Amino acid sequence: MNKVVVFILALAAMATGIFVFQTMNTKAQPEFALYYQEPREIKPFSLVDQHGSAFTNQQLDGKWSWVFFGYTSCPDVCPTTLQELNFNYEELKAVAANTQVLLVSVDPQRDSVEKLSQYISYFNDEFKALTAGHEKLFPFARNLGLMYAINDQQTDENYLVDHSASIVLINPQGKIAAIFKPVQEVGQLPIVSGEQLVSDFSKIVNLES
């Protein structure tokens, strides 16, 4: 075998070895979430939880937080999403024990602390429900990349609130790590899949470890 052939074979073997090494050391990327390679900052905020205690940026430190905007009078998306989070909560905690689920009420007029306490405990006693006036909620929602709106023309107590069905994942450094958006299908509720949450959460935790 001449030297040229040996040299070519050696180069091929080296290239194969580099490819295998890189493949083995490349961490899997999230498939379903909008993942931020550089987590986004969360500006200072001040809310109140279902026990009347202050909830600020400090309560995000050291935890993986799943944040969903909704309200207790929501007829469909909110209870279904919270149920989905509850069904998959143990699997999420199996990925990272320092996990918390946060419902942020976009209806402070009707959602008192007492009402939120009763509502959130129906799904899971470990979940937290947060509230504040709109002057605090609007900037917090915008910061997280979410939105909500109350129809000003509604005058009765049975008004609806339009809000995002996405779920925001905040990392233990208190920064936005990813946003999970529901699949929009005609005739179906826009709900984020619990299986997708668990699958991508595992990958995100691995990427940030």
TAHUMO-V389931 format. One record per backbone hydrogen bond with DSSP energy under -1.0 kcal/mol. CO is the residue of the C=O (numbers start at 0). NH is the residue of the N-H. E is the energy in kcal/mol with one decimal. If there is no record, write none. Layout:
CO	NH	E
CO	NH	E
//
This chain:
1	5	-1.9
2	6	-2.4
3	7	-2.4
4	8	-2.6
5	9	-2.2
6	10	-2.2
7	11	-2.4
8	12	-2.4
9	13	-2.2
10	14	-2.6
11	15	-2.4
12	16	-2.3
13	17	-2.4
14	18	-2.3
15	19	-2.5
16	20	-2.3
17	21	-2.6
18	22	-2.5
19	23	-2.3
20	24	-1.4
32	34	-1.1
33	178	-1.7
39	175	-2.7
46	54	-2.8
47	130	-2.2
48	51	-2.1
52	48	-2.9
54	46	-2.9
55	58	-1.4
56	59	-1.8
59	62	-1.7
63	99	-2.7
64	169	-2.9
65	101	-3.5
66	167	-2.5
67	103	-2.7
69	105	-2.5
70	73	-1.5
75	79	-2.0
76	80	-2.6
77	81	-2.6
78	82	-2.0
79	83	-2.1
80	84	-2.4
81	85	-2.2
82	86	-2.6
83	87	-1.4
87	91	-2.2
88	92	-2.4
89	93	-1.4
90	94	-1.2
91	95	-2.1
96	98	-1.8
97	63	-3.5
99	65	-2.8
100	127	-2.6
101	67	-2.7
102	129	-3.5
103	69	-2.2
106	109	-1.1
106	110	-2.8
109	111	-1.5
111	115	-2.5
112	116	-2.1
113	117	-1.9
114	118	-2.3
115	119	-2.7
116	120	-1.4
119	123	-2.2
123	126	-1.2
127	102	-3.0
129	104	-3.0
130	47	-2.3
132	135	-1.9
132	136	-2.3
133	137	-2.5
135	139	-1.4
136	140	-2.9
137	141	-2.5
138	142	-2.2
139	143	-1.6
140	145	-2.7
141	144	-1.1
146	163	-2.0
148	161	-2.4
150	153	-1.7
161	148	-2.8
166	179	-3.2
167	66	-3.0
168	176	-2.8
168	177	-1.7
169	64	-2.4
170	173	-2.5
171	61	-3.2
174	170	-3.1
175	39	-1.8
176	35	-2.6
177	168	-3.1
178	33	-2.9
179	166	-2.5
184	187	-2.2
188	190	-1.7
192	196	-1.8
193	197	-2.3
194	198	-2.4
195	199	-2.5
196	200	-2.3
197	201	-1.9
198	202	-1.2
199	203	-2.8
200	204	-2.7
201	205	-1.7
202	206	-2.2
203	207	-1.9
//
